[in-house]
Each structure stands twice: as C-alpha cells, then as structure tokens.
C-alpha cells in the first residue's frame, strides 16, 4: 500500500491517543477522515472541531455508503485502520471482515509511514511517552526538522502529533502491547525499561523480553540501540548495530550526576564523551524523569546536536498531559494528576511527591486498570499504594477485558497498610472529596479517572476560596 496515494481514511477507535494522532496526520495530508468511537471525549470533540467526522453508535449503513462492499478497501485510495481495543463483535469491524476488506492495525499504518523517514523509536514499559515527547521537543527546538507520533498530549505542542513539511526524521513511541512495535525498523531505538507488563498478551515476562529482542533485531544495520547497562546484557545486539548506555550509574556512556532539587525543579549534570553539561534544569520531578532526560540527551547527541543547545531545550520542556501534571499548586493545597497504572509507575510518582513535599499529607485516588494487571501485580500494587498517607480506591476499569472471577479492587484494598483508606464507587467520589480536606491530592490511573480531573479541580478551587474568605 502506498500511503501517499490514500485520500479516504476510516478509523475504528479514533478516540484512542495513538489513533487520534494518525487521524490528525492524514487530515493534514488532505485526506477525508472519518471515525467511530463508543464514547465522546474532550479529545474526540477536538478532533471533530479539526474536521474529522466522528460518530458514536455502530452504524453499518453509514460505512456501507462510504465503502460499498463490492469496491473493497485498502486498494488504491482507501484505508481502514483499527485498534485492538475494538471488540471482535463490533458491527462495523464485522462488516469490513465479512466483506474481505483489507484492514490494518494502527501499528501497521505507523510502520508504513515510518518507511519514509529516519526513524527514532522509544520503547519500554515505563517512560516512553515522556521520553519520546522530550526527544521531539529537543530536536524541534534545536532545529532538527522532525515529525512525531506521541502517546500523550505534549504540553509544548498541545497535541500528540508534531508536523513539519521539511521533516526527514520521525520520532515515534514504540508500544509493546500486542507486539505493535514490531512493525517498525528504527535507525535509533531507545528502551527505557523492561519491567513485566501486558501479561494478558505475553503471559510471562520472558515472552515479553523475547518480543523486545525481536524489536532490537529490527534496528537497521548501522543503527543505534540506547538503553540501560543491565538491559544490554539481556538483549543481544546484532553485529553492525552500535549501542550506548545511559542512566544514573558512573559506567554509562551518558551519566546523570550531581542531582539536586531546588525550588521544586531538578538540576542535573550530564557527563558524556569526557564532557560535562552542568546545571540542566528539569521542570519534571522524579528521579525517573532525570533518567528520561538523559536518554533524550543521548538521542539528540547521536544526531550531532550541541550539548548546550540540548540543555536549553530540556529546560523548556513542559511535560505531557496526565504525566505528573499539576492541576493546582498553592501553598496550602497541591493537586497532581498522573497516568500511573503499573506498580512501578505508582512508586515513581508517589516517591517523587514525597521528595518534593516531605512534610505534607499525601492522599491518592487510584483506579486500577485491567483485571489481569490487578491479578498479576496485586502484591506490588498494595505495597506501593501503602506509600500514601491516605488511599481512596475505586473499582477496576476493565478496558478491553471481561471480569475475572475473584478479582476486584478489594484484593488490593485488603493488603494496603496505609492508616487511612477507603473504597468508593465512582458516583461517590466527588461528594467524598467535597467533605474532606487535603494537603497533597493525587489522581492516579489509566482508565476513565481523567473525567474527574476537572470536576475535582473545580471543587478544590471552591474550597480554597472559602478558606481565603
């Protein structure tokens, strides 16, 4: 399929963060773009404003009119793209399959686009969204013409898509879910982490590691793998592929040192190639984001960007929507929203908050994501949520899964050792918050907890106003 010949595109699951970036891309290429999603969200509303036609009920009659079955799809000028999050019994998906249309996954379409660019792919079970957004911002700020497909809304771009008509470089978040990243053949690949995740797909961590090995094997000859020193021992690098290491350890090629916190910001020196770039200011808290920044530094260095320019670019990086995003920051009340949905991510987030606000009470509202992830990591979830002073636990957000017998949020709740904890239904949450006081409040999770962020923020602002009076 020739991507450049397509003029009509249909997205099943257009409201997903990765799908929406592709939809925006094809719209800017002059294509007619249509989509289905089961839920209207702030993102789908924005897509509609941009000119993408979206509907929210399965409507086979509509797509029959767009794509008559006798014409076929994926032939010539038409493309249909779907996300694996769409259930197999979706009527529109069934129509396309029953009539032998060619249907491509989101990852396959991204792989086709990447063939036209020098590709930088950021993978890993944690940190890939922030790191890929950092890389895109640094390269863009330093004058490297690039486009980027991101797994979150960059606050610098106010989008999950960066476009540049002169671009020869592509920055892309490489997702291991459903082995999606195996459609890419990167020139530079960075792997942030290899903690077990998506065991609903892989069943065991060693199977996930095999998939990452397959990803490493897809790096183009003469290309570069950038990762942590321990992962170099886990992942075999083919002959003809260069590798560089980064992290907090002294023996790495790109090393963070003299890390300190001043005025709510991290400052770090980066040592590499017998050079030191000092006093790099990072607005994002957390030692994990120091590592992410060093990884972004390493990628920019591979493209011969000057170290002092990288420093300036990193200092202006504003972050990613729902990645340690401050909603309120006052002397008496802090409210932070974060996408953390894996035990390691929760640990990073909560410890970062504790480091910044050591003398304040920290309350976390957590919504578990997936029955299988809850089952697989119940002990780890409980241990890391116990780092909070107070826990408000919601029901599991099922996403693509059917319930698993015996697995509810109660299996986590019972093991949490925080002195204060309560389990609530979603419809009880706002009333509970309205009747309690907070010093530092966190919303945590990858489900639909984000729909509460604005209402919670408004509630807290009203409470602050009453205090000021």
NORTAUR-V112840 format. One line per field, one symbol per residue. ss: DSSP state (H for helix, E for strand, - for the rest). phi: phi as a letter, one per 40 degrees, with the letter a starting at -180 (. if undefined). psi: psi as a letter, one per 20 degrees, with the letter a starting at -180 (. if undefined). A space follows every 50 residues. Layout:
BEGIN
ss=???
phi=???
psi=???
END
This chain:
BEGIN
ss=--HHH--EEEEE----HHHHHHHHHHHH---EEEEE-----HHHHHHHHH --EEE----HHHHHHH-----------EEEEE--------HHHHHHHH-- ---EEHHHHHHHHH---EEEEEE----HHHHHHHHHHHHHH----EEEEE EEEE----EEEE------EEEEE---HHHHHHH----EEEE-------HH HH--HHHHHHHHHHHHH------EEEE-HHHHHH-------EEEEEE--- ---EEEEEEEEE--EEEEEEEE--EEEEEEEE----HHHHHHHHHHHHHH HH----HHHHHHHHH----E--E-EEEEE----EEEEE----HHHHHHHH HHHHHH-----EEEEEEEE-HHHHHH-HHHHHHHH----EEEEEEEE--- ---------HHHH------EEEE--HHHHHHHHH-----EEEEE----HH HHHHHHHHHHHHHHHHHH-
phi=.cdcccbbbbbcgcccccccccdccccccgccbbabacbcbdcccccccc hccbbbbcbcdcccccbdcccgagbgbbabbbbccccccdccccdcccbg ccbbcdccccccccccbcbbbbbhcbgcccccccccccccccgccababb cacccccfacbbbacccbbbbacbccdffdccccbccbbbbcabccafcc ccgaccccccccccccccccdgcbbbacdcccccbccccgbcabbaibcc cccbbcafcabbfgbcbabbbafgbbbbfccbccchcccccdccccdccc cccgccccccdccccbcchbdgbfcccbabdbabbbbacdbbdccccdcc ccccccbcbbcbbbbbbdbgccccccbdccdccccccccabbbcccccfc bcdbdgbbccccdcccbdcbaabbcdccccccccbbbbbbbbbbibcbcc ccdcdcdcccccccccccc
psi=pohiipippppolhiqhgghggghghgijjqppqqqqipprhghgggghi jpoqrjppnhhghhhgnqhihrqjpdjqpppqqiipqhjphgghggghjk qppqqghhghhgghijqopoporqiqihggghhggggggghjjoorrpoq jrophhikrjppqoijpipppppopipkkhijiqnqhpppohqkqprlih gihqhhhghhghghghiipqpiapppaqghhhhhoppqpipqqqqrbiqh jqhopprlpqppkjqqpqqppqlkqpoqlppphprphhhggghhghgggh hhjkpphhhgghghhjpiaqpjnlophpnrhipppppqipjqghhggggg hgghhhmhjqppppopoqopgghgghkgggggghhiiqhppoprrpohdj qqqppiorihhgghipjqhpqqpqqhiighhghhjqqqgppppprjckhh iigghgghghggghhhgh.
END
